[in-house]
Amino acid sequence: MSTFAYNAIDSSGREIADKLVAADRAAAIEQLCGKDLSPVSVDRMEDKRPEGMLARVGGVSKREVDAFTRQLANLLAAGVPISRALGILNREASRVASKKLWAVIHDQVAGGMSLADALSLHPQAFSTVYVAMVRAGETGGFLELVLGQIATFRSREDELKGRVKAALIYPLILAVLATGILIFLLTYFIPRFSVMFAEFGGSLPALTRYIVAVSGMLVKYWMVPVLGIALLVFAVRRMLADEAGRRAMEGLLLRAPMFGTGMARFALVRFCRMLGTLAGAGVPLIGALRVAKEAIGNQVLADTVGSAIESVQKGHPLARSLEGCRLLFPPAVIEMVSVAEESGGLDQELVRLAGAYEVELDRHLKMMVALAEPLMLFVMAVLIGTVVIGMLLPIFNMQELIR
């Protein structure tokens, strides 16, 4: 038995707020109806805990969430009731953390809560986009189909993100390597040469003096750059935590040469795949657009889609509504969406566009890496070469130094 808090209206129209004990939410509603009360809200008391307490049921990996999604979709497609399906997943869970989380979700759904509401209480495992898709599936009566689409979507997203990370890792390795070598030269190599030059006496070349001065400052005041980097990281994190700061940062990145184009294409692929997936599952266009907007991952681009959603709500075609989002949707995409709307194959065309632009994004990333590799090597050569030449110049003029 559980305790439920309820708000109800009696026969005279007076609102009543009280508590009652029942086996589940349905039984609680039945009790209220038996007392000639019209329930407004009925909530299990355990479900009214702060979200932070529920979030402690954590430690569930993304792979486990993906397996949970696919298995739940298969069970529901086979006709298994959702409460029983959740119980099966709970019993089959191998890890303690996932077993505990599936048990909590099972109890919440068995108590009368919708699956989307239950998942929304665990944001550490289920994102807002995930919950929005589940809610759309529950509302439309095709939950098993949406869960299968979520599993496929997340799998494709992982593949895409993996390619992006693989494309960026080599330039990052070069940057870290160049920074490490430069720090080694300035803090270990140059101070030993400086001692030798001081013993010889004489006038050092200007480049050598500058390098020695920078090395001396770095060795003496090494805490200053370390503190500066720490403050910079802190400032960036604070900026990203604030909505206005995050928008400013995203807008700056979108204006960056080549990198901004890659971000826009990545957002386009996510938007088209999500919208096509939802439209194919039978979700109404307005609801699908709102969920796809959340999947973009860039607030600046999502804002442009928000104005398009308002236009669609006024009865305008989707293609015409997206014309104002040229940063996200190239003219060719607008035309293809327009043709797909007229032919009635919008969902298939959006999925096809996602695949086509995913290939284009892959080519764009490869081109970025092809340009970044020689650029990073050139920067490394200039910085390290300048230091080495600056330390070798006095040796070429050794006779004057000895005098």
N, C-alpha and C positions, 0 to 999 in steps of 0.2 A: 504494500500500500504506500501511496505517496501523498504528500500535501500539495494542494493547488491553491494559488491565489487567483481570485476572479473578480471581474467587474461585470455586473449584470443590471438589467432594468426590470423592475417589477410591473405588475399590471396597472399600477397608478402612474407609471412613468418616472418613478423615483429611482435614481442610480444607487446601487448597493455594491460595496467593496468588502470582501470578506475572504475567508479561507475554508477549505473543506478537504476531507480525506477520501481518496478513491484509488481504485486499482490502476487506472490510466486516465488519459485526458478525455477519451470518449465516455468513460463511465462518469467522470466529473460533469461533463456537459449534460449527460442523461439525468444526473441528480438535480441539476439546476432546472432543467425543463420540467421535471416532476414537481418542483416547487413553484411552478408558474413564473419562472424567471427567464428572461431573455439574455443569454450570455453575450457580453461584448468582447471580453478577453478572458482566457483561461490558461494559466501558465504554471507549470510544475515549479515548485519552490527551488529545487536543486538547479534548475536551468537559469535561475536568476542570479547565479553567482557572477562576480566580475569576470570579464573576459580574460584578464591576466591569470586568474586561477585555472581556467580551462586551458590556457595556452601552455601550462606546465606539463600537459600530456603531450610531450614532444619527443624528439629524437627519432622521428620517422623520416626515412630518406625519400628522395624523389622517386627512386626506383620502386620502392614499396607502394607509394601512392599510385604510380602508373600500373603496377600489378593489381592493386585494389580496384582501380577504375575498369580495367579490362575484364577482370573476373566478375565484378558486379554486373557489367554489361552482359556478359555471357549467361549469368544466372537469371537475370531478368528476362532476357530473350527466350530462355527455356521455360518461362512461365512461373518461376519461383517467386513467391511474394517477397517484397523488399525486406521486411523484418527477418524472415527466415534466411534470405540471402546474406544479410549482414551478420547473422549468427553463424552461418557457415564460414564466412571469411574470418570471423573472430576466432573460431575453433582451429582453423587451418593456419593462422598466423604463427610464424616461427620465432619472431623476436618479441621480447616483453613489451617494448615501447609501442610497436604497431598493434599487438594484441590488446593492450590497454586502450589505445585510441579507438580501435574498431568496436570494442565493447562499449565505450562511452557513446559513440555514434549510434550503435544498435539500441541502447537504452533510451536515448533521446527520441529516435524515430518510433520505437515501440510505445513511447509515452504520448504519441500524437503529434510530435514535431515533424515538419517536412524535412526531407533529406537536405535541401539547400540551406535551411535555417540551421540544421545540426552541423553541417560542414562549415558554415560561416563563423561558428564559435571556435574554430580551430584554424585561424589564418596562418599559423606556422606551417601547416601542411597543405592547405587548400587556398589558392589565390582567389582574388575577387573575380577574375575572369572565369575561373573554374566554377565557382559558386553561381555566377550569373548564367552560365551555360546549363548547369544542372537545374536551376530554377526555371529556365525557359523550357527544358525538357519535361519537367514535372507539370508545368502549366499546360503544355500542349499535349500531354499524354504519350510522349515518345521518349521516355527517360532512357530506356535501354539503347536506343539509337544514338542519342546525344552522348551517352557515356562512351560508346564505341568510337564516336567521332572525336571525343576529347582525347582518348588514348592514342588515336592515329595522329591527331594534331600535335600532341606533346612529343610524340616520337619524331615527327618531321621537324619540329622546333629544335629538338636536341641535335639532330643532324645538321641543321643550318647553323646553330650556335657553335657547334664543333668545328665547322669549316671556317667560321669567322675567327675563332680563337687560334686555329692552326695557321691561318694566314697572318695573324699579327704576332705570333710568338717569336719568329726569327728576328724581325726588326727590334723587338723588345730585348732579346738576348744580346744583339749587337750594341744597343744603347747601354745596357747594364755592363757589358764587357768594356766598352770605351770609358765609361765613368770610373770603373774599378782601376783600369790601367792608368788613367790620368791621376787619380788620387794616389796611387802607389808612386808614381813619378814625383809628384809634388811633395809628398810627405816622407819618402824614404830615399829616393834616388838623388834628388836635387840637393837636399841638405848636406850630403856627403861631398858632392862636387863643390858646394859653396865653401866648405872648410878648406878644400884644396886650393880654390881660387884665392881665398883670403891669405893663405901662406905665400903664394906667389907675389901678391901685391899687384900693382898696376891698375890700369883702367879697363873695366869690362865693357863689352859691347852693350848698347842700349837694350836690345832684346834679352840678353842674358840677365841684365840688372832687373828688368821687369819680372822675368820668370822667377828669379831668386826672391824678389820682394813678395810676390804672390805666394811662393812656397813658405816663406818665413811667417807671413800673416796666417796662412792656413794651419801651420804647425802650432803657432802661438795662440791663435784665437779659433781653434777648431770647433769650439762650442757654438760660435756664432752661426756658421752655416747649418749645423745640426739643428739648432733652435729655429732657424729660419725655415728649414724644411718641415719641421714639426708644426710650426705655426701655419705654414702654407697648407699642409694636409688638414689641419684642424679647421682652417677657414673654408677650404673647399667642402669639407664634410658638413659644416654648418650651412654653407650656401645651398648644398644639395638637399639638406633637411628642410629648408624653407621653400615654399611653393614658388614664390617670386624669384628666388635665387636659382632654383632648378630650371625654371623657364628661361632665365637669362643664359644659363650655361648651355642648355639645349639649343637655344637660338644661335649662340656663338659657334657651337660645333656644327650646326647645319650650314653655316656660312663658310666653314673651312673648306678649302679646295679639296676635291676628291673625297675626303672623309665625309663631308656633308651629304654628297650624293649617295655614298654607301649607306649612311644612316637612313636616308629617305627611301632607298630601295628595300632595305631590311624591314622598315615599317610598312611599306606597300605590300610586301610578301605576307607579312603577318595579318594585315587587314583583309586582303583578298581571300586568304585561306580560311580565316575565321568566318567571314561573312558568307563565303560560298558553302562552308560546312554547315552553318546554321540554316541558311536558306534551303539547302538540300534536305535538311532534317525537318523542314516544315515550320520553322520559327518565323513569325511575322516579321516583315522587313524592318519596321521601326525598332523592335526589340533586338533583332539581329545586328542592326547598325550600332545600337548602344553597347552591346557586348563587344563587337569588333572594334569599336572606338577604344575600349579599355585595353584591348590586346595590342594596340599600336606600340605602346611603351615609350612614347615621346609626347609630352604634354603640349608642346607647340603645335605639332602635327595633329594631335587629337582635338585641339581647339578648332582647327579648320574643319574637321569632320563634324564637330558639334553644330556648326552653322548649316552644314549640309543636311543633318538630321532634321533641323527645324524646317528646312525647305521641303523635305520629303513629307513631313507632317502636314504641310499646307497643300499637298496634292501634286507637287512637281515631280517629274521623273527623276530617278536616281542619278542618271548620267548628267542631266542639267544641273542638279544640286551639287555634284562633285566638281563642276567646272571652276568653282572658286578656290579649289585646293590644288592649284597647279604645282606647288612645291612637293606634294605627295603623289598626285595623279598626273602623269604626262598626258598630252593631248591624245596620243594613240590609245591609251587606256580608256579615256572618256568615250572615244568613238566605239571601241569594242564593247564597253558596257552598254552603250546606247543601242547597238545592234542586238546584243543579247537580251535586253529588256523587250525589244520589239518582237523577237522570236520566241520568247518565253523560256530561254535556257540560261538565265542569269547565274544560277548556282554552278552549273558545269563550266561556264565561261570564267567565273571568278576563280575557281580551283585551277583551271588551265592557266590563267594569268599568273597565279601564284607560282606555279611550276616554271613558267617561262621566265618570269623575273627573278626567280631563285637561281636559274642558270646564268642570267645576266649579272646578278649580284656576285656569283662565284667568279665570273670572268673579271668583274670590276675589282674584286679583292686580289685576284692574281696579278692584275695590272698594278695595283697599289703596292703590292709586295715587290714586284719587279722593279718599280721605281724607287721604293724605299731602301732596298738592299744596297744599290750603288751609292745612294745619297748618304746612308749611314756610314758606309765604308769611306766615303770621301770626307765626311765630318771627322771620323776617327783619324784618318790620315793627316788631316790639317791640324787637329789639336795635338796629337801625339808627335807628329813630325815637327811642329813648331817648337815644342818643348825640347825635343832631342837636338834639333839644329841650334836652338839657343844655348844649349849646354856644350855643344861641340865647337861653336865659334871661337871661344877663348883658346881652345887647344890648337886651332889653326894659326893662332897668333901667339904661340907659346913663348917665343923669344922676347917679345916686347913685355910679356907678363913677368918673365924671369928677371929682366933688367929693372 
